[in-house]
Amino acid sequence: MYRLLLLFFLPCFSGLLTAQTLFNVRVGTFQDVKADDFIDLRELGFVYGQPREGQLTDVYLGNYTSREKAETITSQLRDRGFRNAAVAPLAEQPAEEATFIQVALRSRNRSLDWRALEKAGKLFVDATDGVTKVVTGPYPNPEAANQALSDIRGLGYGDAFVRSIRRSTLIPVGTFETGIKKPLIPIELRQVPPTAPAAEAATDSSADAKPTSQPGVPVVADTQSSAATTPTPTPPATETRGEEPTGGSATAPLTPPVTRLPEIDGKTKRHSAAELQRVLKEKGFYDGSIDGYYGPGTTAAYRQAWEKMDGLRKYRILSEARNMAEAGAGLDWPELRLTATITEELAAGQRSQERAGEIADQRGQLLKASKPLDAATAARARGWETTVWKNLDSWAKEDPLHAAIVSALRVGYYQSQARLEALYQSRGLGPIEARDLATAALENLLGPDLYRFL
């Protein structure tokens, strides 16, 4: 009798186990990201993505065998700043099993060599409660899988074996998970010409001789005849009031140098310099006082951030393929290219073309201005800046990736603002008048991309 009951209920229990509900955790929606951007979350589970339109990706952690486990992970994500994290049960699908070959197994905090694994074939991940199993397939039957098994073991995966898996629980492996993809914008690296010896360069009195810099690092206007021949010493780490250093590195750049940038006067107290110092200090590049004077300490900190700041490097590289002068911006400065590249991504396909058309005709007149703005126009520009940054700061609090983008934007924006202020001051305008014009110019250049933050 017991044997008959067991035979009756065993298929039922098997069906229940096969149809077990799994849960994942939605981390949030992000733009232009890959799994390695979330490397700190690897200890919580397998990070995977589901692509959406506009280079957006829904990012998930999974999978978990109970809602309680998923809710624990969700709580930990929120503690780390991912305020939109939420439990998401996987949609129930037919408990259909298929034949795969398990190629590799990874526990938490360990990385996988996706380039090597891709040689095994189309990849999927069976991830449950922090254990990641990489499989390839499916195969039509176990016999076909066993025939392929020897080839996969020949790739160095000696522990590979054939197994049956519920297809509905598998996570497809794509470019988000592997990070293997071609760059969206090809970057041509020009051959670096040999650098002339310092002694020969010193004898060159040609009016066309110009200072050079590291790729993308701003070059200050040549105010001394020796600026093009003498490498600039590293500025001191502490901030002092004084002139911004001139010249640049003796190494020839990979891209043509941008010359004749207006020199930022270190003796003028600026709101833009104070905000730049603030973000550079938050990121560990500046250790001076936040006094609003753009001196050697601020210059050195900005240059270090330009080369090393996490979250900024990607935009810097992309910005090198940009020519703002050809795009009608009138000024092709490195900091403006960087800032425009970031705001273009922030637009997320919501750029206001109507607004862009309205202000295009004003740009040339604004950038050539040598007289102050009227009171109403200046107040409107200041109001635009206040509103945009207030909304950007709120957006940055939604998750750490947003915060990283906004930090990069702060560096580019306030460096650009300080440079524009210097441009207007060189035309005889006072510091406040120059700031209003610089803000209006940035609204004109960046406003259409930031329209969604108004």
ZINOR-V669017 format. One line per field, one symbol per residue. ss: DSSP state (~ for helix, > for strand, _ for the rest). A space follows every 50 residues. Layout:
BEGIN
ss=???
END
This chain:
BEGIN
ss=_~~~~~~~~~~~~~~~~~____>>>>>>>>>___~~~~~~~~~~_>>>>> >____>>>>>>>>>__~~~~~~~~~~~~~______>>>>_______>>>> >>>>>>_______~~~~~~~__>>>>>>__>>>>>>>>>__~~~~~~~~~ ~~~~______>>>>>>~~~_>>__~~~~___________________~~~ ~~_________________>______________________________ __________>_______>_~~~~~~~~~~~~__________>__~~~~~ ~~~~~~~~____~~~~~~~______________~~~~~~~~~~~~~~___ __~~~~~~~~~~~~~~~_______~~~~~~~~~~~~~~~~~~~~~~___~ ~~~~~~~~~~~~~~~~~~~~~~~~~_____~~~~~~~~~~~~~~~~____ ~~~_
END
